[in-house]
């Protein structure tokens, strides 16, 4: 439930050393809302291997 | 799913299984669709090779998997708006509560950790826990 701007800010404040997680806030989440590709996308965006 | 060493070691400790078996189990946990088969040990591909109805269900599973992968672009879904509203409403109270817990622990010289969980429990319910 965060936008890229919010995540960028959090990473800026907390640093990249902390764990970054991808979750879905809705319950029960539908398959459409899982968006699992965002995990690899975020990894690339924030420079995780 | 990344099979990191920690997970692999944990699973090996729990089950005493081989690497190949663990790989299969990780895959099955990832792909498991509970409404199609109840067993925790069998992935949809394994089930499809054993039973005709599971073979037919595998098509659905693959389609769902594709659907779950999405486009990879983060966005806030409409269904998340109520959760955000509730979290925002509770955040100041929760911060004050955490600070109070930590302050009291400091007075008593007791180590304490205050944690906040928002948006997960009961549609944005919030919980402040303390351990000492």
N, CA and C atoms of all chains as a GROMACS GRO file, in nm:
protein
  543
    1UNK      N    1   0.082  -0.120   0.000
    1UNK     CA    2   0.000   0.000   0.000
    1UNK      C    3   0.086   0.125   0.000
    2UNK      N    4   0.206   0.114  -0.055
    2UNK     CA    5   0.293   0.231  -0.062
    2UNK      C    6   0.326   0.263  -0.207
    3UNK      N    7   0.347   0.391  -0.232
    3UNK     CA    8   0.388   0.431  -0.366
    3UNK      C    9   0.541   0.432  -0.371
    4UNK      N   10   0.594   0.446  -0.492
    4UNK     CA   11   0.741   0.450  -0.504
    4UNK      C   12   0.799   0.569  -0.428
    5UNK      N   13   0.726   0.682  -0.426
    5UNK     CA   14   0.775   0.800  -0.355
    5UNK      C   15   0.791   0.770  -0.206
    6UNK      N   16   0.693   0.699  -0.150
    6UNK     CA   17   0.699   0.666  -0.006
    6UNK      C   18   0.812   0.568   0.023
    7UNK      N   19   0.829   0.472  -0.066
    7UNK     CA   20   0.935   0.372  -0.045
    7UNK      C   21   1.072   0.439  -0.059
    8UNK      N   22   1.084   0.526  -0.159
    8UNK     CA   23   1.209   0.599  -0.178
    8UNK      C   24   1.245   0.677  -0.052
    9UNK      N   25   1.144   0.742   0.007
    9UNK     CA   26   1.167   0.821   0.128
    9UNK      C   27   1.211   0.730   0.243
   10UNK      N   28   1.142   0.616   0.258
   10UNK     CA   29   1.176   0.522   0.366
   10UNK      C   30   1.318   0.471   0.350
   11UNK      N   31   1.355   0.438   0.227
   11UNK     CA   32   1.491   0.387   0.201
   11UNK      C   33   1.593   0.497   0.229
   12UNK      N   34   1.556   0.620   0.195
   12UNK     CA   35   1.647   0.733   0.218
   12UNK      C   36   1.671   0.753   0.368
   13UNK      N   37   1.563   0.738   0.446
   13UNK     CA   38   1.574   0.760   0.591
   13UNK      C   39   1.641   0.641   0.660
   14UNK      N   40   1.596   0.521   0.626
   14UNK     CA   41   1.642   0.401   0.698
   14UNK      C   42   1.767   0.338   0.638
   15UNK      N   43   1.792   0.364   0.512
   15UNK     CA   44   1.908   0.302   0.447
   15UNK      C   45   1.872   0.173   0.379
   16UNK      N   46   1.955   0.132   0.285
   16UNK     CA   47   1.925   0.013   0.205
   16UNK      C   48   1.966  -0.116   0.275
   17UNK      N   49   2.038  -0.100   0.389
   17UNK     CA   50   2.088  -0.220   0.456
   17UNK      C   51   1.972  -0.298   0.520
   18UNK      N   52   1.864  -0.228   0.553
   18UNK     CA   53   1.750  -0.296   0.614
   18UNK      C   54   1.672  -0.373   0.510
   19UNK      N   55   1.592  -0.464   0.559
   19UNK     CA   56   1.517  -0.553   0.471
   19UNK      C   57   1.401  -0.480   0.405
   20UNK      N   58   1.386  -0.500   0.276
   20UNK     CA   59   1.275  -0.441   0.202
   20UNK      C   60   1.180  -0.555   0.164
   21UNK      N   61   1.053  -0.541   0.200
   21UNK     CA   62   0.959  -0.650   0.174
   21UNK      C   63   0.843  -0.604   0.086
   22UNK      N   64   0.793  -0.698   0.008
   22UNK     CA   65   0.677  -0.669  -0.076
   22UNK      C   66   0.557  -0.743  -0.017
   23UNK      N   67   0.453  -0.670   0.018
   23UNK     CA   68   0.334  -0.735   0.075
   23UNK      C   69   0.208  -0.676   0.013
   24UNK      N   70   0.098  -0.745   0.036
   24UNK     CA   71  -0.032  -0.694  -0.007
   24UNK      C   72  -0.119  -0.674   0.116
   25UNK      N   73  -0.178  -0.556   0.129
   25UNK     CA   74  -0.251  -0.523   0.252
   25UNK      C   75  -0.394  -0.574   0.253
   26UNK      N   76  -0.446  -0.612   0.138
   26UNK     CA   77  -0.585  -0.656   0.135
   26UNK      C   78  -0.595  -0.800   0.182
   27UNK      N   79  -0.710  -0.830   0.244
   27UNK     CA   80  -0.732  -0.967   0.291
   27UNK      C   81  -0.877  -1.004   0.270
   28UNK      N   82  -0.906  -1.114   0.202
   28UNK     CA   83  -0.809  -1.198   0.133
   28UNK      C   84  -0.764  -1.131   0.003
   29UNK      N   85  -0.637  -1.145  -0.028
   29UNK     CA   86  -0.584  -1.082  -0.150
   29UNK      C   87  -0.624  -1.164  -0.271
   30UNK      N   88  -0.661  -1.096  -0.377
   30UNK     CA   89  -0.691  -1.168  -0.500
   30UNK      C   90  -0.560  -1.189  -0.577
   31UNK      N   91  -0.564  -1.279  -0.674
   31UNK     CA   92  -0.442  -1.307  -0.752
   31UNK      C   93  -0.394  -1.182  -0.826
   32UNK      N   94  -0.491  -1.098  -0.867
   32UNK     CA   95  -0.456  -0.976  -0.939
   32UNK      C   96  -0.373  -0.881  -0.855
   33UNK      N   97  -0.397  -0.884  -0.724
   33UNK     CA   98  -0.332  -0.786  -0.635
   33UNK      C   99  -0.196  -0.830  -0.584
   34UNK      N  100  -0.158  -0.955  -0.610
   34UNK     CA  101  -0.032  -1.004  -0.554
   34UNK      C  102   0.089  -0.935  -0.618
   35UNK      N  103   0.086  -0.921  -0.749
   35UNK     CA  104   0.190  -0.848  -0.822
   35UNK      C  105   0.331  -0.894  -0.781
   36UNK      N  106   0.357  -1.022  -0.795
   36UNK     CA  107   0.483  -1.080  -0.747
   36UNK      C  108   0.605  -1.030  -0.824
   37UNK      N  109   0.584  -0.986  -0.948
   37UNK     CA  110   0.696  -0.934  -1.026
   37UNK      C  111   0.758  -0.810  -0.962
   38UNK      N  112   0.680  -0.742  -0.877
   38UNK     CA  113   0.731  -0.622  -0.810
   38UNK      C  114   0.851  -0.657  -0.720
   39UNK      N  115   0.861  -0.782  -0.677
   39UNK     CA  116   0.973  -0.822  -0.591
   39UNK      C  117   1.105  -0.806  -0.667
   40UNK      N  118   1.111  -0.861  -0.787
   40UNK     CA  119   1.234  -0.846  -0.866
   40UNK      C  120   1.252  -0.702  -0.913
   41UNK      N  121   1.138  -0.636  -0.944
   41UNK     CA  122   1.144  -0.497  -0.987
   41UNK      C  123   1.204  -0.406  -0.880
   42UNK      N  124   1.156  -0.425  -0.756
   42UNK     CA  125   1.209  -0.346  -0.645
   42UNK      C  126   1.355  -0.378  -0.620
   43UNK      N  127   1.388  -0.505  -0.632
   43UNK     CA  128   1.527  -0.547  -0.613
   43UNK      C  129   1.620  -0.472  -0.707
   44UNK      N  130   1.576  -0.464  -0.833
   44UNK     CA  131   1.659  -0.391  -0.932
   44UNK      C  132   1.661  -0.242  -0.901
   45UNK      N  133   1.546  -0.189  -0.864
   45UNK     CA  134   1.534  -0.044  -0.840
   45UNK      C  135   1.626   0.000  -0.725
   46UNK      N  136   1.630  -0.079  -0.619
   46UNK     CA  137   1.707  -0.040  -0.502
   46UNK      C  138   1.843  -0.109  -0.493
   47UNK      N  139   1.881  -0.172  -0.602
   47UNK     CA  140   2.016  -0.226  -0.612
   47UNK      C  141   2.045  -0.350  -0.531
   48UNK      N  142   1.943  -0.432  -0.512
   48UNK     CA  143   1.969  -0.560  -0.445
   48UNK      C  144   2.009  -0.664  -0.550
   49UNK      N  145   2.094  -0.758  -0.515
   49UNK     CA  146   2.136  -0.860  -0.613
   49UNK      C  147   2.022  -0.955  -0.650
   50UNK      N  148   1.078  -1.837  -0.598
   50UNK     CA  149   1.117  -1.818  -0.458
   50UNK      C  150   1.267  -1.845  -0.443
   51UNK      N  151   1.333  -1.752  -0.382
   51UNK     CA  152   1.477  -1.771  -0.363
   51UNK      C  153   1.499  -1.878  -0.256
   52UNK      N  154   1.578  -1.977  -0.293
   52UNK     CA  155   1.610  -2.080  -0.194
   52UNK      C  156   1.738  -2.039  -0.123
   53UNK      N  157   1.727  -1.949  -0.030
   53UNK     CA  158   1.848  -1.903   0.039
   53UNK      C  159   1.897  -2.012   0.134
   54UNK      N  160   2.018  -1.997   0.177
   54UNK     CA  161   2.080  -2.102   0.258
   54UNK      C  162   2.007  -2.121   0.391
   55UNK      N  163   1.956  -2.010   0.445
   55UNK     CA  164   1.886  -2.019   0.574
   55UNK      C  165   1.763  -2.106   0.565
   56UNK      N  166   1.683  -2.081   0.462
   56UNK     CA  167   1.560  -2.159   0.444
   56UNK      C  168   1.592  -2.305   0.419
   57UNK      N  169   1.695  -2.324   0.332
   57UNK     CA  170   1.731  -2.461   0.296
   57UNK      C  171   1.780  -2.538   0.420
   58UNK      N  172   1.861  -2.469   0.501
   58UNK     CA  173   1.914  -2.535   0.620
   58UNK      C  174   1.799  -2.568   0.717
   59UNK      N  175   1.707  -2.472   0.729
   59UNK     CA  176   1.594  -2.492   0.820
   59UNK      C  177   1.510  -2.611   0.776
   60UNK      N  178   1.480  -2.617   0.646
   60UNK     CA  179   1.399  -2.728   0.595
   60UNK      C  180   1.470  -2.860   0.612
   61UNK      N  181   1.604  -2.857   0.586
   61UNK     CA  182   1.680  -2.982   0.599
   61UNK      C  183   1.678  -3.029   0.744
   62UNK      N  184   1.690  -2.932   0.835
   62UNK     CA  185   1.687  -2.967   0.976
   62UNK      C  186   1.552  -3.027   1.014
   63UNK      N  187   1.447  -2.968   0.959
   63UNK     CA  188   1.313  -3.014   0.994
   63UNK      C  189   1.284  -3.152   0.937
   64UNK      N  190   1.326  -3.175   0.815
   64UNK     CA  191   1.281  -3.295   0.744
   64UNK      C  192   1.388  -3.400   0.720
   65UNK      N  193   1.512  -3.359   0.717
   65UNK     CA  194   1.618  -3.452   0.683
   65UNK      C  195   1.608  -3.500   0.540
   66UNK      N  196   1.564  -3.412   0.449
   66UNK     CA  197   1.544  -3.451   0.309
   66UNK      C  198   1.664  -3.414   0.223
   67UNK      N  199   1.665  -3.468   0.102
   67UNK     CA  200   1.771  -3.436   0.008
   67UNK      C  201   1.746  -3.300  -0.056
   68UNK      N  202   1.848  -3.247  -0.124
   68UNK     CA  203   1.836  -3.116  -0.190
   68UNK      C  204   1.726  -3.116  -0.295
   69UNK      N  205   1.723  -3.226  -0.373
   69UNK     CA  206   1.626  -3.235  -0.482
   69UNK      C  207   1.483  -3.232  -0.427
   70UNK      N  208   1.465  -3.304  -0.319
   70UNK     CA  209   1.334  -3.312  -0.255
   70UNK      C  210   1.296  -3.172  -0.201
   71UNK      N  211   1.396  -3.104  -0.143
   71UNK     CA  212   1.370  -2.971  -0.087
   71UNK      C  213   1.331  -2.873  -0.196
   72UNK      N  214   1.398  -2.884  -0.312
   72UNK     CA  215   1.367  -2.796  -0.422
   72UNK      C  216   1.221  -2.817  -0.465
   73UNK      N  217   1.182  -2.944  -0.472
   73UNK     CA  218   1.045  -2.978  -0.507
   73UNK      C  219   0.948  -2.925  -0.405
   74UNK      N  220   0.986  -2.933  -0.280
   74UNK     CA  221   0.897  -2.889  -0.173
   74UNK      C  222   0.882  -2.737  -0.176
   75UNK      N  223   0.991  -2.667  -0.199
   75UNK     CA  224   0.984  -2.521  -0.207
   75UNK      C  225   0.892  -2.480  -0.321
   76UNK      N  226   0.908  -2.547  -0.435
   76UNK     CA  227   0.826  -2.518  -0.552
   76UNK      C  228   0.680  -2.548  -0.522
   77UNK      N  229   0.656  -2.658  -0.452
   77UNK     CA  230   0.518  -2.695  -0.423
   77UNK      C  231   0.455  -2.596  -0.326
   78UNK      N  232   0.533  -2.546  -0.230
   78UNK     CA  233   0.480  -2.447  -0.136
   78UNK      C  234   0.447  -2.318  -0.209
   79UNK      N  235   0.529  -2.287  -0.308
   79UNK     CA  236   0.509  -2.164  -0.384
   79UNK      C  237   0.385  -2.172  -0.472
   80UNK      N  238   0.366  -2.288  -0.533
   80UNK     CA  239   0.261  -2.301  -0.634
   80UNK      C  240   0.133  -2.361  -0.582
   81UNK      N  241   0.134  -2.398  -0.456
   81UNK     CA  242   0.020  -2.473  -0.404
   81UNK      C  243  -0.108  -2.391  -0.411
   82UNK      N  244  -0.211  -2.448  -0.466
   82UNK     CA  245  -0.342  -2.385  -0.466
   82UNK      C  246  -0.432  -2.471  -0.379
   83UNK      N  247  -0.465  -2.425  -0.257
   83UNK     CA  248  -0.531  -2.512  -0.159
   83UNK      C  249  -0.667  -2.563  -0.205
   84UNK      N  250  -0.734  -2.489  -0.295
   84UNK     CA  251  -0.865  -2.535  -0.336
   84UNK      C  252  -0.855  -2.648  -0.439
   85UNK      N  253  -0.735  -2.675  -0.487
   85UNK     CA  254  -0.719  -2.782  -0.584
   85UNK      C  255  -0.669  -2.912  -0.523
   86UNK      N  256  -0.586  -2.902  -0.424
   86UNK     CA  257  -0.542  -3.022  -0.355
   86UNK      C  258  -0.503  -2.987  -0.213
   87UNK      N  259  -0.536  -3.072  -0.122
   87UNK     CA  260  -0.517  -3.039   0.018
   87UNK      C  261  -0.381  -3.074   0.074
   88UNK      N  262  -0.307  -3.160   0.006
   88UNK     CA  263  -0.182  -3.207   0.062
   88UNK      C  264  -0.075  -3.097   0.061
   89UNK      N  265   0.002  -3.088   0.165
   89UNK     CA  266   0.109  -2.988   0.173
   89UNK      C  267   0.232  -3.034   0.095
   90UNK      N  268   0.241  -3.163   0.066
   90UNK     CA  269   0.364  -3.217   0.010
   90UNK      C  270   0.365  -3.222  -0.143
   91UNK      N  271   0.251  -3.200  -0.204
   91UNK     CA  272   0.242  -3.221  -0.348
   91UNK      C  273   0.214  -3.089  -0.419
   92UNK      N  274   0.302  -3.051  -0.511
   92UNK     CA  275   0.282  -2.932  -0.591
   92UNK      C  276   0.188  -2.964  -0.707
   93UNK      N  277   0.139  -2.859  -0.776
   93UNK     CA  278   0.040  -2.885  -0.880
   93UNK      C  279   0.099  -2.966  -0.995
   94UNK      N  280   0.231  -2.947  -1.023
   94UNK     CA  281   0.291  -3.022  -1.133
   94UNK      C  282   0.305  -3.170  -1.098
   95UNK      N  283   0.336  -3.194  -0.972
   95UNK     CA  284   0.347  -3.332  -0.924
   95UNK      C  285   0.210  -3.400  -0.928
   96UNK      N  286   0.109  -3.328  -0.876
   96UNK     CA  287  -0.026  -3.382  -0.873
   96UNK      C  288  -0.077  -3.409  -1.016
   97UNK      N  289  -0.039  -3.318  -1.108
   97UNK     CA  290  -0.085  -3.331  -1.247
   97UNK      C  291  -0.028  -3.456  -1.312
   98UNK      N  292   0.089  -3.499  -1.267
   98UNK     CA  293   0.149  -3.618  -1.327
   98UNK      C  294   0.089  -3.746  -1.268
   99UNK      N  295   0.013  -3.734  -1.162
   99UNK     CA  296  -0.042  -3.852  -1.095
   99UNK      C  297  -0.190  -3.874  -1.122
  100UNK      N  298  -0.268  -3.767  -1.125
  100UNK     CA  299  -0.413  -3.783  -1.133
  100UNK      C  300  -0.469  -3.699  -1.248
  101UNK      N  301  -0.563  -3.757  -1.324
  101UNK     CA  302  -0.618  -3.687  -1.441
  101UNK      C  303  -0.684  -3.553  -1.406
  102UNK      N  304  -0.760  -3.550  -1.295
  102UNK     CA  305  -0.829  -3.424  -1.261
  102UNK      C  306  -0.730  -3.316  -1.222
  103UNK      N  307  -0.616  -3.358  -1.163
  103UNK     CA  308  -0.513  -3.260  -1.127
  103UNK      C  309  -0.444  -3.209  -1.253
  104UNK      N  310  -0.434  -3.296  -1.352
  104UNK     CA  311  -0.376  -3.254  -1.481
  104UNK      C  312  -0.461  -3.144  -1.542
  105UNK      N  313  -0.593  -3.161  -1.532
  105UNK     CA  314  -0.684  -3.059  -1.585
  105UNK      C  315  -0.675  -2.930  -1.502
  106UNK      N  316  -0.660  -2.947  -1.370
  106UNK     CA  317  -0.652  -2.830  -1.282
  106UNK      C  318  -0.521  -2.754  -1.301
  107UNK      N  319  -0.419  -2.823  -1.354
  107UNK     CA  320  -0.288  -2.758  -1.370
  107UNK      C  321  -0.296  -2.638  -1.464
  108UNK      N  322  -0.384  -2.648  -1.564
  108UNK     CA  323  -0.402  -2.535  -1.656
  108UNK      C  324  -0.447  -2.411  -1.581
  109UNK      N  325  -0.546  -2.430  -1.492
  109UNK     CA  326  -0.595  -2.319  -1.410
  109UNK      C  327  -0.484  -2.264  -1.322
  110UNK      N  328  -0.408  -2.356  -1.261
  110UNK     CA  329  -0.300  -2.314  -1.172
  110UNK      C  330  -0.199  -2.228  -1.245
  111UNK      N  331  -0.164  -2.268  -1.365
  111UNK     CA  332  -0.065  -2.193  -1.443
  111UNK      C  333  -0.121  -2.055  -1.478
  112UNK      N  334  -0.248  -2.051  -1.512
  112UNK     CA  335  -0.310  -1.921  -1.544
  112UNK      C  336  -0.311  -1.830  -1.420
  113UNK      N  337  -0.343  -1.889  -1.303
  113UNK     CA  338  -0.344  -1.811  -1.179
  113UNK      C  339  -0.205  -1.759  -1.147
  114UNK      N  340  -0.106  -1.843  -1.172
  114UNK     CA  341   0.033  -1.806  -1.145
  114UNK      C  342   0.072  -1.686  -1.232
  115UNK      N  343   0.032  -1.690  -1.358
  115UNK     CA  344   0.059  -1.578  -1.448
  115UNK      C  345  -0.010  -1.452  -1.398
  116UNK      N  346  -0.135  -1.471  -1.351
  116UNK     CA  347  -0.213  -1.358  -1.300
  116UNK      C  348  -0.147  -1.300  -1.175
  117UNK      N  349  -0.098  -1.387  -1.088
  117UNK     CA  350  -0.037  -1.343  -0.962
  117UNK      C  351   0.094  -1.268  -0.985
  118UNK      N  352   0.163  -1.300  -1.095
  118UNK     CA  353   0.291  -1.233  -1.122
  118UNK      C  354   0.271  -1.084  -1.151
  119UNK      N  355   0.161  -1.049  -1.214
  119UNK     CA  356   0.130  -0.907  -1.239
  119UNK      C  357   0.229  -0.841  -1.332
  120UNK      N  358   0.227  -0.706  -1.332
  120UNK     CA  359   0.314  -0.633  -1.424
  120UNK      C  360   0.440  -0.580  -1.355
  121UNK      N  361   0.450  -0.596  -1.224
  121UNK     CA  362   0.571  -0.556  -1.153
  121UNK      C  363   0.576  -0.409  -1.114
  122UNK      N  364   0.471  -0.334  -1.145
  122UNK     CA  365   0.469  -0.192  -1.109
  122UNK      C  366   0.388  -0.175  -0.982
  123UNK      N  367   0.449  -0.116  -0.882
  123UNK     CA  368   0.380  -0.098  -0.753
  123UNK      C  369   0.272   0.007  -0.766
  124UNK      N  370   0.157  -0.021  -0.710
  124UNK     CA  371   0.049   0.077  -0.708
  124UNK      C  372  -0.037   0.049  -0.585
  125UNK      N  373  -0.110   0.150  -0.544
  125UNK     CA  374  -0.201   0.133  -0.430
  125UNK      C  375  -0.337   0.093  -0.486
  126UNK      N  376  -0.386  -0.023  -0.442
  126UNK     CA  377  -0.514  -0.071  -0.492
  126UNK      C  378  -0.629  -0.006  -0.415
  127UNK      N  379  -0.742  -0.001  -0.483
  127UNK     CA  380  -0.858   0.065  -0.422
  127UNK      C  381  -0.900  -0.004  -0.292
  128UNK      N  382  -0.882  -0.134  -0.289
  128UNK     CA  383  -0.921  -0.209  -0.168
  128UNK      C  384  -0.830  -0.179  -0.050
  129UNK      N  385  -0.716  -0.116  -0.077
  129UNK     CA  386  -0.622  -0.085   0.032
  129UNK      C  387  -0.654   0.050   0.098
  130UNK      N  388  -0.739   0.130   0.036
  130UNK     CA  389  -0.769   0.263   0.090
  130UNK      C  390  -0.822   0.259   0.234
  131UNK      N  391  -0.918   0.170   0.265
  131UNK     CA  392  -0.967   0.167   0.404
  131UNK      C  393  -0.856   0.133   0.504
  132UNK      N  394  -0.764   0.044   0.464
  132UNK     CA  395  -0.654   0.006   0.553
  132UNK      C  396  -0.565   0.126   0.580
  133UNK      N  397  -0.537   0.202   0.474
  133UNK     CA  398  -0.452   0.320   0.487
  133UNK      C  399  -0.519   0.423   0.579
  134UNK      N  400  -0.649   0.441   0.559
  134UNK     CA  401  -0.722   0.538   0.642
  134UNK      C  402  -0.716   0.498   0.790
  135UNK      N  403  -0.739   0.369   0.817
  135UNK     CA  404  -0.737   0.323   0.956
  135UNK      C  405  -0.599   0.338   1.016
  136UNK      N  406  -0.497   0.300   0.940
  136UNK     CA  407  -0.359   0.309   0.991
  136UNK      C  408  -0.325   0.453   1.023
  137UNK      N  409  -0.364   0.544   0.934
  137UNK     CA  410  -0.332   0.686   0.954
  137UNK      C  411  -0.402   0.739   1.078
  138UNK      N  412  -0.524   0.690   1.102
  138UNK     CA  413  -0.598   0.736   1.219
  138UNK      C  414  -0.535   0.686   1.349
  139UNK      N  415  -0.478   0.565   1.344
  139UNK     CA  416  -0.422   0.505   1.465
  139UNK      C  417  -0.277   0.543   1.491
  140UNK      N  418  -0.209   0.589   1.390
  140UNK     CA  419  -0.064   0.609   1.401
  140UNK      C  420  -0.023   0.703   1.515
  141UNK      N  421  -0.085   0.822   1.531
  141UNK     CA  422  -0.040   0.911   1.638
  141UNK      C  423  -0.060   0.848   1.776
  142UNK      N  424  -0.176   0.783   1.795
  142UNK     CA  425  -0.204   0.719   1.922
  142UNK      C  426  -0.099   0.610   1.950
  143UNK      N  427  -0.072   0.532   1.846
  143UNK     CA  428   0.021   0.420   1.862
  143UNK      C  429   0.162   0.467   1.892
  144UNK      N  430   0.203   0.576   1.827
  144UNK     CA  431   0.336   0.630   1.851
  144UNK      C  432   0.347   0.678   1.996
  145UNK      N  433   0.243   0.746   2.042
  145UNK     CA  434   0.242   0.796   2.179
  145UNK      C  435   0.248   0.680   2.278
  146UNK      N  436   0.175   0.576   2.247
  146UNK     CA  437   0.171   0.457   2.334
  146UNK      C  438   0.308   0.390   2.341
  147UNK      N  439   0.372   0.373   2.226
  147UNK     CA  440   0.504   0.309   2.221
  147UNK      C  441   0.605   0.390   2.301
  148UNK      N  442   0.598   0.523   2.280
  148UNK     CA  443   0.692   0.609   2.351
  148UNK      C  444   0.674   0.596   2.502
  149UNK      N  445   0.547   0.587   2.543
  149UNK     CA  446   0.516   0.576   2.686
  149UNK      C  447   0.571   0.446   2.744
  150UNK      N  448   0.553   0.337   2.668
  150UNK     CA  449   0.604   0.206   2.714
  150UNK      C  450   0.756   0.211   2.730
  151UNK      N  451   0.822   0.265   2.629
  151UNK     CA  452   0.968   0.270   2.632
  151UNK      C  453   1.017   0.361   2.745
  152UNK      N  454   0.944   0.472   2.767
  152UNK     CA  455   0.982   0.566   2.871
  152UNK      C  456   0.970   0.501   3.010
  153UNK      N  457   0.859   0.433   3.031
  153UNK     CA  458   0.838   0.368   3.161
  153UNK      C  459   0.941   0.259   3.186
  154UNK      N  460   0.974   0.187   3.077
  154UNK     CA  461   1.076   0.081   3.091
  154UNK      C  462   1.211   0.144   3.126
  155UNK      N  463   1.236   0.260   3.066
  155UNK     CA  464   1.363   0.328   3.094
  155UNK      C  465   1.368   0.374   3.239
  156UNK      N  466   1.255   0.421   3.291
  156UNK     CA  467   1.251   0.462   3.431
  156UNK      C  468   1.281   0.345   3.523
  157UNK      N  469   1.225   0.231   3.488
  157UNK     CA  470   1.245   0.111   3.572
  157UNK      C  471   1.377   0.041   3.539
  158UNK      N  472   1.447   0.092   3.440
  158UNK     CA  473   1.572   0.031   3.391
  158UNK      C  474   1.548  -0.113   3.345
  159UNK      N  475   1.441  -0.129   3.271
  159UNK     CA  476   1.407  -0.260   3.214
  159UNK      C  477   1.418  -0.249   3.062
  160UNK      N  478   1.484  -0.343   2.995
  160UNK     CA  479   1.489  -0.338   2.850
  160UNK      C  480   1.351  -0.366   2.791
  161UNK      N  481   1.309  -0.289   2.693
  161UNK     CA  482   1.176  -0.308   2.633
  161UNK      C  483   1.182  -0.281   2.484
  162UNK      N  484   1.097  -0.350   2.413
  162UNK     CA  485   1.083  -0.326   2.270
  162UNK      C  486   0.936  -0.301   2.241
  163UNK      N  487   0.905  -0.192   2.176
  163UNK     CA  488   0.766  -0.165   2.138
  163UNK      C  489   0.756  -0.181   1.987
  164UNK      N  490   0.664  -0.263   1.945
  164UNK     CA  491   0.648  -0.288   1.802
  164UNK      C  492   0.508  -0.253   1.759
  165UNK      N  493   0.496  -0.207   1.637
  165UNK     CA  494   0.364  -0.173   1.584
  165UNK      C  495   0.335  -0.261   1.463
  166UNK      N  496   0.215  -0.314   1.459
  166UNK     CA  497   0.171  -0.387   1.342
  166UNK      C  498   0.047  -0.316   1.290
  167UNK      N  499   0.055  -0.263   1.175
  167UNK     CA  500  -0.064  -0.192   1.126
  167UNK      C  501  -0.112  -0.252   0.996
  168UNK      N  502  -0.241  -0.242   0.976
  168UNK     CA  503  -0.298  -0.281   0.848
  168UNK      C  504  -0.306  -0.430   0.824
  169UNK      N  505  -0.259  -0.509   0.916
  169UNK     CA  506  -0.256  -0.653   0.893
  169UNK      C  507  -0.370  -0.720   0.968
  170UNK      N  508  -0.387  -0.681   1.093
  170UNK     CA  509  -0.485  -0.750   1.176
  170UNK      C  510  -0.622  -0.685   1.162
  171UNK      N  511  -0.720  -0.764   1.136
  171UNK     CA  512  -0.860  -0.721   1.132
  171UNK      C  513  -0.881  -0.585   1.066
  172UNK      N  514  -0.849  -0.578   0.940
  172UNK     CA  515  -0.875  -0.458   0.862
  172UNK      C  516  -0.812  -0.332   0.921
  173UNK      N  517  -0.687  -0.336   0.946
  173UNK     CA  518  -0.621  -0.215   0.992
  173UNK      C  519  -0.622  -0.197   1.142
  174UNK      N  520  -0.651  -0.302   1.215
  174UNK     CA  521  -0.640  -0.295   1.361
  174UNK      C  522  -0.494  -0.276   1.398
  175UNK      N  523  -0.468  -0.227   1.515
  175UNK     CA  524  -0.329  -0.198   1.550
  175UNK      C  525  -0.297  -0.254   1.688
  176UNK      N  526  -0.178  -0.303   1.699
  176UNK     CA  527  -0.140  -0.372   1.821
  176UNK      C  528  -0.004  -0.320   1.866
  177UNK      N  529   0.007  -0.289   1.990
  177UNK     CA  530   0.139  -0.252   2.042
  177UNK      C  531   0.179  -0.357   2.144
  178UNK      N  532   0.287  -0.423   2.118
  178UNK     CA  533   0.331  -0.530   2.207
  178UNK      C  534   0.456  -0.490   2.283
  179UNK      N  535   0.474  -0.546   2.396
  179UNK     CA  536   0.594  -0.517   2.475
  179UNK      C  537   0.653  -0.647   2.527
  180UNK      N  538   0.782  -0.657   2.519
  180UNK     CA  539   0.849  -0.774   2.575
  180UNK      C  540   0.952  -0.727   2.676
  181UNK      N  541   0.956  -0.789   2.792
  181UNK     CA  542   1.066  -0.766   2.884
  181UNK      C  543   1.089  -0.886   2.969
   0.00000   0.00000   0.00000
